[in-house]
């Protein structure tokens, strides 16, 4: 029996030594929860390729445009949701990860649908788009081909929560230049501004870092010429970032929904955390 015991010890020692010697490759943490591992395109580029011409590029208008100002379009939490069967497994994972980021950084919460009249159904249609505010019926968020990235999903959920794009603010011309002659014909309306009857900045400054800002080359005729640039040139590489919420995005969200510190687990830097739903 002693020789059998010695043989087993030797076998497992060699096995563990072999395992320790095998290199293990890890995906970068920021990519783990994104479904598309190729080059990430922005929303306007995806929707143009899909032949879509929506309000502000990715907003589906069913009723009123007044999603941000009208208190009747505010959601009651948790928001019921459905993940449609036509979504891929990785897309569903990216959506669930986006939910966790909202939970960590705001009082926004989500729950599986149980027959409520107001709910969001995530489906794979053409392009990335959403409606603005609670429509009090079942409403879609499209997570089409190329849209299944955490920050793009966060962007579309922010529309559903009541937010428009940053550069549609009335004061935007103080902060960015719009190069109208470089915009695709028929798409100039995506660069219109709107007064306080439609949108509000919730008493926050213009935010070059907002997840809701257009990228410099949105709706452009020439691939190498921008349609929107920052008046502070250092921000040209920042506008249109698709990494995560900015600090001001979160401030506005928490003001709109009267979130308080007790509801918020982590600061806006918590995007470095890994998955929380495994």
Secondary structure, 3 states (H helix, E strand, C coil): CHHHHHHHHHHHHHHHHHHHHCCCCCCCHHHCCCCCCCCCCCHHHHHHHCCCCCECCCECCCCCCCCCCCHHHCCCCCEEEEECCCCCHHHHHHHHHHHHHHHHHCCCCEEECCCCCCEEEEECCCCEEECCCCCCCEEEEEECCCCCCHHHHHHHHHHHHCCCCHHHCCCHHHCEEECHHHECCCCHHHHCCCCCCCCCCCCCCCCCCCCCCCCCCCCECCCCCCCEEECCHHHCCCCCCCCCCCHHHHHHHHHHCCCCHHHCCCCHHHHHCCCCCC
